[in-house]
Amino acid sequence: LLTDMGHSVEPARPEAAHGDMMRAWTDIVACGTALVVASELKSKDRGLAPDDLEPVSATAIAHGNSLAGPDYLAAVQTIHRYGRQLAAFFGTWDMLLTPTLAEPPARIGRFNHDDDYLNFRLGPGRTFDYSPFAAAFNATGQPAMSVPLCWSEDGLPIGIHLAARFGADEVLMSLAADLERARPWFSRRPPALPARAG
């Protein structure tokens, strides 16, 4: 579709330490989770009750609290380095096109919130393996979007993820508008889910 619209599309891959970024982002999110929950509990002048959090959140807090200040700053430094690595890629390329997800949409219940936080995010087949592309740009803060340009045989949307260089938000939004005009998706809906028994 992009080629038909007059864009040049070529294979390319950023030379970036993706695994290091995923681990660092996991640490930063855990620290942020610990901070937000502690602040909220303090504002309500109460402690954490046993049923306040799902295990994945409770273990995120435990992981965040286990990290020292230098650990947190090392994670931030890793994210900054990753951002510079991606910025170098975008010195040559205008956009990066990937799928939104690394595989078809997950079945309900695949990602168990009773899981340990580190396994939930970093374990084989877990959230970062399932959705590695958006995480990169959540970490760097670069403009990125997912648009439902394709549909599976089951009628589910298949997202196409596009990311641009820092400050190119307008270019990205303009491309989104062009894509929607070329292949409208607003009125498309996936089929209704079957009713659950009981």
C-alpha positions as CSV (number, residue, x, y, z in Angstrom):
1,L,0.0,0.0,0.0
2,L,2.8,2.5,0.9
3,T,4.6,1.7,-2.4
4,D,1.3,2.2,-4.3
5,M,1.0,5.6,-2.6
6,G,4.4,6.6,-3.9
7,H,6.5,5.9,-0.9
8,S,9.9,4.1,-1.1
9,V,9.9,1.1,1.2
10,E,13.1,-0.8,1.9
11,P,14.2,-3.4,4.4
12,A,16.1,-1.8,7.3
13,R,16.7,-2.6,11.0
14,P,17.9,-0.2,13.7
15,E,21.2,-1.3,15.3
16,A,20.0,-0.9,18.9
17,A,20.3,-3.0,22.1
18,H,16.7,-3.9,22.2
19,G,17.1,-6.6,25.0
20,D,19.0,-4.1,27.2
21,M,16.2,-1.5,26.6
22,M,13.5,-4.1,27.6
23,R,15.2,-4.9,30.9
24,A,15.9,-1.3,31.7
25,W,12.3,-0.3,30.9
26,T,11.1,-3.1,33.1
27,D,13.2,-1.7,36.0
28,I,11.9,1.8,35.4
29,V,8.3,0.8,35.3
30,A,8.7,-1.3,38.5
31,C,10.2,1.8,40.3
32,G,7.4,4.0,39.0
33,T,4.8,1.5,40.1
34,A,6.3,1.3,43.6
35,L,6.4,5.1,43.8
36,V,2.8,5.6,42.6
37,V,1.4,3.0,44.9
38,A,3.4,4.2,47.9
39,S,2.3,7.8,47.3
40,E,-1.4,6.8,46.9
41,L,-1.3,4.8,50.2
42,K,0.4,7.7,52.0
43,S,-2.3,10.1,50.7
44,K,-4.9,7.8,52.1
45,D,-3.0,7.2,55.3
46,R,-3.2,3.5,55.1
47,G,-1.2,0.4,54.3
48,L,-1.4,-2.0,51.5
49,A,-4.1,-4.6,52.1
50,P,-3.5,-8.2,50.9
51,D,-6.2,-8.0,48.1
52,D,-5.3,-4.5,46.9
53,L,-3.1,-5.7,44.0
54,E,-2.8,-8.6,41.6
55,P,0.4,-10.6,42.0
56,V,2.0,-9.1,38.9
57,S,1.6,-5.6,40.4
58,A,2.7,-6.7,43.9
59,T,5.9,-8.3,42.5
60,A,6.5,-5.2,40.3
61,I,6.5,-3.2,43.5
62,A,8.8,-5.7,45.2
63,H,11.2,-5.5,42.3
64,G,11.1,-1.7,42.2
65,N,11.8,-1.5,45.9
66,S,14.7,-4.0,45.5
67,L,16.5,-1.6,43.2
68,A,19.0,1.0,44.5
69,G,19.3,4.6,43.2
70,P,22.3,3.6,41.0
71,D,20.3,0.7,39.5
72,Y,17.5,3.1,38.6
73,L,20.0,5.6,37.1
74,A,21.7,2.9,35.1
75,A,18.3,1.9,33.7
76,V,17.6,5.5,32.7
77,Q,21.1,5.7,31.1
78,T,20.3,2.5,29.1
79,I,17.1,4.1,27.8
80,H,18.9,7.3,26.8
81,R,21.6,5.2,25.0
82,Y,18.8,3.3,23.2
83,G,17.2,6.5,22.2
84,R,20.5,7.7,20.7
85,Q,20.8,4.4,18.8
86,L,17.3,4.8,17.3
87,A,18.0,8.5,16.6
88,A,21.0,7.4,14.5
89,F,18.7,5.1,12.5
90,F,16.2,7.9,11.9
91,G,19.1,10.0,10.6
92,T,18.9,7.8,7.5
93,W,15.2,6.7,7.4
94,D,12.0,8.8,7.7
95,M,9.9,6.0,9.2
96,L,10.2,2.5,10.6
97,L,7.4,0.1,9.6
98,T,6.8,-3.0,11.8
99,P,3.8,-5.0,12.7
100,T,2.1,-3.7,15.9
101,L,2.3,-7.2,17.5
102,A,4.8,-10.0,16.9
103,E,1.9,-12.5,16.5
104,P,-1.9,-12.5,16.1
105,P,-4.0,-11.1,19.0
106,A,-3.7,-13.0,22.2
107,R,-6.5,-15.0,23.6
108,I,-8.1,-13.7,26.7
109,G,-6.3,-15.0,29.7
110,R,-3.0,-15.6,28.0
111,F,-1.2,-13.0,30.1
112,N,-1.9,-14.1,33.6
113,H,-1.8,-11.3,36.2
114,D,-1.1,-14.0,38.9
115,D,2.4,-14.2,37.3
116,D,5.6,-12.8,38.6
117,Y,6.3,-9.3,37.2
118,L,9.7,-10.1,35.7
119,N,8.4,-13.3,34.0
120,F,5.2,-11.5,32.9
121,R,7.3,-8.9,31.0
122,L,10.5,-10.7,30.1
123,G,9.8,-14.4,30.1
124,P,9.6,-16.4,26.9
125,G,6.4,-15.7,25.0
126,R,5.4,-13.0,27.5
127,T,4.5,-9.4,26.9
128,F,7.7,-8.1,25.5
129,D,8.0,-11.0,23.0
130,Y,4.3,-10.4,22.1
131,S,4.5,-6.7,21.7
132,P,8.2,-5.6,21.2
133,F,7.7,-2.7,18.8
134,A,5.5,-0.2,20.7
135,A,7.7,-0.7,23.8
136,A,10.7,0.7,21.9
137,F,8.9,4.0,21.3
138,N,7.3,4.2,24.7
139,A,10.8,4.1,26.1
140,T,12.3,6.7,23.7
141,G,9.3,9.0,23.4
142,Q,9.5,9.2,19.7
143,P,6.2,9.6,17.8
144,A,4.7,6.3,16.8
145,M,1.3,5.0,15.8
146,S,-0.6,1.8,15.1
147,V,-3.2,1.7,12.4
148,P,-5.5,-1.3,11.5
149,L,-4.6,-1.7,7.8
150,C,-5.1,-5.4,7.5
151,W,-7.6,-7.9,8.8
152,S,-7.2,-11.6,9.7
153,E,-9.3,-14.4,8.3
154,D,-11.2,-14.3,11.6
155,G,-12.0,-10.6,11.0
156,L,-9.6,-9.2,13.7
157,P,-7.6,-6.1,12.9
158,I,-3.9,-6.5,12.2
159,G,-2.1,-3.4,13.3
160,I,0.7,-1.8,11.3
161,H,3.1,0.2,13.5
162,L,4.9,3.2,12.2
163,A,7.5,5.3,14.0
164,A,9.2,8.5,13.1
165,R,12.2,10.6,14.2
166,F,11.9,12.9,17.1
167,G,9.8,16.0,16.3
168,A,8.2,14.4,13.2
169,D,4.7,14.1,14.8
170,E,3.1,16.1,12.0
171,V,4.6,13.9,9.3
172,L,3.4,10.8,11.1
173,M,-0.1,12.1,11.5
174,S,-0.2,13.2,7.9
175,L,0.8,9.7,6.9
176,A,-2.0,8.3,9.1
177,A,-4.5,10.5,7.4
178,D,-3.2,9.4,3.9
179,L,-3.4,5.7,4.9
180,E,-7.0,6.1,6.2
181,R,-8.1,7.8,3.0
182,A,-6.4,5.0,1.0
183,R,-7.8,2.1,3.1
184,P,-10.6,3.4,5.5
185,W,-10.9,1.5,8.8
186,F,-13.2,3.6,10.9
187,S,-16.4,1.7,10.0
188,R,-14.8,-1.7,10.2
189,R,-15.5,-3.8,13.2
190,P,-14.4,-7.2,14.3
191,P,-17.1,-9.9,14.6
192,A,-19.0,-10.0,17.9
193,L,-17.5,-12.4,20.5
194,P,-19.6,-15.4,21.2
195,A,-21.6,-15.3,24.4
196,R,-20.1,-17.0,27.3
197,A,-22.0,-19.9,28.9
198,G,-23.0,-19.5,32.5
